[in-house]
Amino acid sequence: MPLFEYTAKNATNGQIMKGQMQAQTRDEVVGHIRKNRMILVNIREAPKQVKFSLGQPGIKTRDVVIFTRQFATMINSGLPLVQSLSILAAQTENKALKEVTKQVVFDVEAGNTLADAFSRHPKAFSGLFVNMVAAGEAGGILDTILIRLATFLEKNDALIRKVKSAMIYPAVIMSVAAIAITVLLIFVIPVFQNMFASVNMELPLPTRVVIGLSEFLIGYWWAIIAAVAGLVFLIRQYYATPDGHKNIDRMMINSPVLGDVIRKSAVSRFTRTLGTLISSGVSILDGLEITAKTSGNRVIHDAVMESRASIAGGETIAAPLERSKVFPPMVISMIAVGEQTGGLDEMLTKIADFYDEEVDVAVGALLSLMEPVMIVVLGVVVGGMVVAMYLPIFDMMNAIQ
């Protein structure tokens, strides 16, 4: 039986009431509302609840970026709010986002603000998104805020893609190397082992080591898989704790080469998020709290929240950020100047633009360094195994001569 959602007004005191009712047809719900002496405002069949489960595609960042840019364009062109949302619901290819947008349309038609409607779907729209929309509605500049939000999301998505690209290349190379080594140990090395056993000769140490690795892998592959799975589980459990989260994030920031990319991307994300929120009319205390939650790094989160407490106590932003030892001196100095001159939002945007370029440079440096390192590692490991297996053959040829 279909489930209908309705909004009705009390005929006596004018109070708006919302409810749900299962009925065969829409007319049954209308009859129920009239029977209870209420005036119907809105009614529709309830959309299916959006569930994000394993194996089911959810709402990706890129989907929200496209949604926001299209929404901003339509609102800026003068289209009514509900009509714009209805068009987006009809044309989006992501089924989860389509259902969410339909629910937003219903909530807006029922009299809720756009920010309230978005806030009911935190898996699709972040706190930053909701707060900026709320600021735009309150200031009557929703079109301007949406354009600013779309630009921010696009740049943030581009930054995330750059960092991911830096991680994908070494991960792919290491995976291919692991597969190649496993194939050699399981299928190739035993052939050589049988050949050497048939001639009953003493094998060199490198050859014995490689054969030992092959026998261990073939005999205890299940133990290796269990050990790797257990290690991953323990790391995830440790990362779920506050101390573990902070320690691992600090280790990532301080790691050589990769840490430079993570640090610069974190600075860029922090400054652009806070600058966008402040320029959109969000208070600096709320802006810092939202920025901390969306930082993606516990060390950055704690530094920003300490900065928020500092401001609440009447101090500056720069001092606690400097104490965190995460932000470069240039960033601290520029933020301090921005606070003194009253142009903090513009200064933060300039810092973000600068560090976006720095991330490009850092990613390029990482990839250029990773390529020769990976080639050398593969050459040493695979080449070492091949040489180890041919050493006894060379000894046999020398003995024959």
C-alpha positions, 0 to 999 in steps of 0.5 A, spaced: 500 500 500 502 506 498 505 511 503 503 518 502 506 525 505 501 531 506 501 538 509 495 541 512 493 547 516 488 546 522 482 550 520 481 553 527 488 556 529 491 555 522 497 551 525 501 547 519 501 540 520 505 534 517 503 527 517 504 520 513 498 515 511 498 509 508 492 509 503 490 505 496 489 512 493 490 520 494 483 521 494 482 517 501 488 521 504 484 527 502 478 525 505 481 523 511 484 530 512 477 533 510 474 529 515 479 531 521 477 539 519 483 540 516 485 544 509 490 541 505 496 544 503 500 539 499 500 531 498 504 527 494 506 519 494 512 519 499 519 517 495 523 511 497 528 512 502 535 513 500 539 507 503 547 507 502 549 500 503 555 496 500 554 494 493 549 500 492 552 506 489 551 512 493 552 520 492 559 521 490 562 528 491 562 529 483 555 528 483 554 534 488 558 538 484 554 538 478 548 538 482 550 545 485 553 548 479 546 547 475 542 549 481 546 555 481 545 557 474 538 556 474 537 560 480 541 565 477 537 565 471 531 567 475 527 560 475 523 559 481 526 555 487 521 549 486 521 548 479 529 548 479 529 543 484 524 539 480 528 539 473 534 537 477 530 531 480 528 529 473 535 530 469 540 527 474 543 520 473 544 518 480 538 515 483 540 516 490 541 523 488 534 523 484 530 521 490 534 526 495 532 531 491 525 529 490 524 529 498 528 536 498 522 539 493 517 536 498 520 539 504 520 546 500 513 545 498 511 544 505 514 550 507 521 549 510 527 553 508 531 550 503 537 549 508 532 545 513 530 541 507 538 540 505 540 538 512 535 532 512 540 529 508 547 529 511 550 524 507 549 528 500 549 535 503 555 537 508 554 542 514 558 547 510 553 546 504 547 547 509 550 553 512 552 557 506 545 556 503 542 558 510 546 564 510 544 565 502 537 565 504 538 569 510 541 575 506 537 574 500 543 572 496 542 565 495 544 565 487 550 569 489 552 564 494 550 558 490 555 560 485 560 561 490 559 554 493 559 551 486 566 554 485 568 552 492 566 545 491 569 544 484 576 547 486 575 542 492 573 536 488 579 538 483 584 538 489 581 531 492 582 528 485 590 531 485 591 528 491 588 521 489 592 521 483 598 521 487 596 515 491 593 511 485 600 510 481 604 507 486 598 503 489 597 500 482 605 499 481 605 495 487 599 491 486 602 489 479 609 487 483 606 483 488 602 479 483 608 478 479 612 476 485 606 471 487 606 468 480 613 467 480 614 464 487 608 459 486 608 457 479 615 458 476 620 457 482 617 450 483 619 448 476 626 450 478 626 447 485 624 440 481 630 441 476 635 442 482 633 436 486 633 431 480 641 433 480 642 433 487 647 439 488 648 444 493 644 450 492 647 457 493 644 461 499 640 466 494 637 460 491 635 457 497 632 463 500 628 464 494 626 457 494 624 457 502 620 463 500 616 459 495 615 453 499 612 458 505 607 461 500 605 455 497 604 452 504 602 457 508 598 462 503 592 462 508 596 464 514 599 470 510 592 472 508 589 472 515 595 476 518 594 481 512 587 481 514 588 481 521 593 487 521 588 491 516 583 490 522 587 492 527 589 498 524 582 500 522 580 499 530 586 503 532 584 509 527 577 509 530 580 511 537 581 519 538 589 517 539 589 513 534 586 517 529 590 523 531 597 519 531 596 516 524 594 523 521 600 526 524 604 520 521 601 521 514 603 529 515 610 528 517 611 522 512 617 524 507 614 526 500 607 524 501 607 528 507 608 534 503 602 533 498 598 532 504 600 538 508 599 543 502 592 540 500 590 540 507 592 548 508 589 549 501 582 546 503 582 549 510 583 556 507 578 555 502 573 553 506 574 558 511 574 563 506 568 561 503 564 561 509 566 568 512 565 571 505 558 568 505 556 571 511 557 565 516 560 567 523 567 566 524 566 561 530 561 557 526 565 557 520 571 554 524 567 549 527 565 547 520 572 547 517 574 543 522 569 537 521 570 537 514 578 538 514 579 530 513 585 530 518 585 530 526 591 534 527 588 539 522 581 539 526 584 539 533 588 545 531 582 549 528 578 547 534 583 550 538 583 556 534 576 557 535 576 556 542 582 562 542 577 566 538 571 565 543 576 567 549 577 574 545 584 572 542 586 571 535 586 565 530 593 565 528 596 564 535 593 557 536 595 555 528 602 557 529 602 552 536 600 546 532 606 546 527 602 544 522 601 550 518 607 554 514 609 560 517 607 564 511 600 562 512 600 564 519 603 571 517 598 572 512 592 570 516 595 575 522 595 580 517 588 578 514 585 579 521 588 586 523 586 589 516 579 586 516 580 582 510 581 575 512 576 572 507 580 575 501 587 573 504 584 566 506 582 565 498 589 568 496 592 563 500 588 557 497 589 559 490 597 559 492 597 552 495 592 549 489 598 551 485 603 548 490 599 541 490 600 541 483 607 542 484 608 537 489 604 531 486 608 532 480 614 531 484 611 525 487 610 522 481 617 523 478 620 521 484 615 514 485 617 512 477 624 511 478 624 508 485 618 503 483 622 501 477 628 500 481 624 496 486 621 492 481 628 490 478 631 489 484 626 484 487 624 480 480 631 481 477 634 478 484 629 472 484 631 470 476 638 471 478 638 467 484 635 461 480 640 461 475 646 461 479 646 453 480 645 453 472 651 457 472 655 453 477 653 446 473 655 449 466 662 451 470 662 444 473 661 441 466 667 445 463 
